């Protein structure tokens, strides 16, 4: 009796303390009226030149892509009328048009137009190259400076000088785009450090940003804060052009014990509620006094947003709902927050639905738990409005777009997903946000969730919304004084500084006491280098912090990182809460095994993880397809979950398709069950009219059947003139696809590209379908590539070949230099060169298969010829080699260049002897196969000498132009090389230019 009474007394004391500590916090606000309107966007068109016709673009301000045309919405300009947007133009009538590619525009939000008669104005289109020296490609998260004359866009500052951005005087000639550089080198030289997700401080002087780190093979991230300083004529560092530099940079990590979310005192652990744990910096408060961030959880598996005072280091938890919150904006007067959150979707409830569990296993599980919020590119976010004090009690904010009937295209249509970032107008009366429609592979195809049809003009899959808070009076906002460069609690950044890995807890057995009763036993296992924690096990014994709810049971989580971004998690849970709250969190007996990439958010899992709260009959389960059982299980939730305390009862259903029933259908479902969205958006087939029901799971669509037919009757004959090879592509490769679905998806993608050539009226649809199948195949093959074995070697080999064909046959991008695209090695070349490893793993086994032997026999014979024959001298190549030897003094670089030249000379030899067309093709691609990684690295750096060698390879591509999938590559590639070469080097490639017949 005494123990029970003491527990009750302690619980009452805690409640009393909570009441006193919350005395300054007002009660939650009442819901307010909100009107929502959709802003206009530029018309959409096809991707071919001239597709943006005058009929579509009557105002002459350009067209954008149907999918990906709106890349991102930025902030309002200070006037609260103009909205910044990042768009992707397409279909211009000629190459001289300024309306093409990735650009920043302004949109009128009050129904008026610019002097051109259009509600759109492009502010980066047509900016002269001299005004944009050194600009970077990144234009993400565009934000207006409060002077109305500048925009922060990615790692650039767009500056219109003395003119307002929305004025007629702000045109291309008066606009400058300056790059931003962060010096990370001790000597001050070299390129900028890598920055992402930059956010402008309200003082318009400082900026915050994130930068990835890597510790013991695991991805990490730090937030930074620094001052922007304009350097008109820099003398150090690249680029040596007018630019902005970061000065007085601080790492947003505490320089004392507040950096640790868990504190160790002997063998005792306690939670540090004052910890500053900036996992990902998200922005600033309206006054600029606080920085917002995603931090270490306060409750297990519950990812929330926090705010830290930049002067005092005091931390506030802004959100506490079990669902995932990320994008956030705080009004200029600091009174309101707008967030994008998965609350209402039940997306995270299977792992976060049990509340007030200490964040112990989160030492290893946080990256995985935060990554499950998305299904690939699909977000499950919706916009919510909270007051400055955030979630508390039973208040979890007001959904901004709650009105509507959830019909297709309505403002609360659940298939329209919120994207980052929402932004208040400076006067606080309006909020801009944008949404993207659910598209494949998050729906359709192998996914049982049917893809919705866009109701937007032209079938556009993005839209821009403005929420009007109609009962508010415009708030006055004043100039924010520049804050100090010094953040007292942060770590000053010095160039070259490498933050040491922080092992939060060393290996050992620890105890954590409940504040009221009970305890937990915690076992920590670190890696061999004691730099990271690999495994956490915890057992709870009548654990309680409030004396009202008691926790018992055990949980054990282990994490591995096969690659820096890939997390493999083994999760075992058997937790029970009793008392005021009655809940369980349990995995299946064999555990829950999750594999997820932190960047792509596509995951696979085996086993189940279920969380149930009994007093509300609320149950959330994650029950993915078991790769060992051959069953496909999908979860459909019927509950709208906004308030964890007072939600409607959940309706959960499992659709189980047995292996036996699947055997009677043409089953092409992906093994990556993480691509199936889970949430209230999923609809039972019984609710859909039969005329609108999608193709059943496991069946081909009509278009897929057409593509497979086209492949086996046409495309398969274009890869070789050898009858056995043709038959293999016609019969064996499709048969392989029925067992290895990434091969099948590759077949359908390539067939769509081939068919598009002969169906001009369907070209755009077929190319789009090709990309859908290709993206799906890439997602399916990732887990296989991470752990490739001999049984996968043959399908991976042919998947690599298909990917190579697809890469060449796809529409050519302006920045695609074949071997380097967008500054990185493209997927096709990675796979193509990776075939060497595949052959090494199981070359003998592959050769022993009769139907494959002829392929590898001819390949080995060709390789022998390539390696042993002395190639004839080639005057053009000889002249290039002599010039390179004269000018290149670095011995390692010279060796890489001469190796590439010698290999190229051997490939040219196949075009001068008595070789078949198949041998010529293989001889040319042998050069790509034999390239050194160091030479590819030179191309990545846009090295002039390496680019000149690549230009000579263009001649071989031109001679292979009769292959439909190579057609046009010789001209395209030499044109792109010519455009990026320094002026003096252009003379070095005179011979390939003349041989190809291209006129600069």
Buried (B, 14 or more C-beta within 10 A) or exposed (E): EEEEEEBEEBBEEBEEEEEEEEEEEEEBBEEEEBEBEEBBBBBBBBBBBEBBBEEBBEBEBBBBBBBBBBBBBBBBBBBBBBBBBBBBBBBBBEEEBBBBBBBBBBBBBEEEEBEEEBBBBBBBBBBEEEBBBBBBEBBBBBBBBBEBBBBBBBBBBBBBEEBBBBBEEBBBEBBBBBBBBBBBBEEEEBBBBEBBBBBBBBBBBBBBBBBBBEBBEBBBBBBBBBBBEEBEEBEBBBBEBBBBBBBBBBBBBBBEEBBBBBBBEEEEBEBBEEBBBBBBBBBBBBBBBBBBBBBBBBBBBBBBBBBBBBBEBEBBBBBBBBBBBBBBBBBBBBBBBBBBBBBBBBBBBBBBBBBBBBBBBBBBBBBBBBBBBBBBBBBBBBBBBBBBBBBBEEBBBBBBBBEEEEEEBBBBBBBBBBBBBBBBBBBBBBBBBBBBBBBBBBBBBBBBBBBBEBBBBBEBBBBBBBBBBEEBEEBEBEEBEBBEBEBEBBBEBEBEEEEEBEBBBEBEEBEBBBBBBBBBBBBBEBBEEEBBBBBBBBBBBBBBBBBBBBBBBBBBBBBBBEBBBBBBBBBBBBBBBBEEBBBBBBBBEEBBBBBBBBEBBBBBBBBBBBBBBEEBEBBBBBBBBBBEEBBBBBBBBBBBBBBBEEBBEBEBEEBEBEEEEBEEEEBBBBBBBBBBBBBBBBBEEEEEEEEEEBBEBBBBBEBBEBBBEBBBEBBBBBBBEBEEBBBBBBEBBBEBBEEBBBBBBBBBBBBBBBBBEEEEEBBBBBBBBBBBBBBBBBBBBBBBBEEBEEEBBBBBBBBBBBBBBBBBBBEBEEEBBBBBBEEEBBBBBBBBBBBEEBBEBBBEEBBEEEEBEBBBEBBEEBBEBBEEEEBEEBEBBEEBBEBBEEEBEEEEBBBBBBBBBEBBBBBBBBBEEEBEEBBBBBBBBBBBBBBBEBBBBBBBEBBBBBBBBBBBBBBBBBBBBEBBBBBEBBBBBBBBBBEEBEEEBBEBBEBBBEBBEBEE
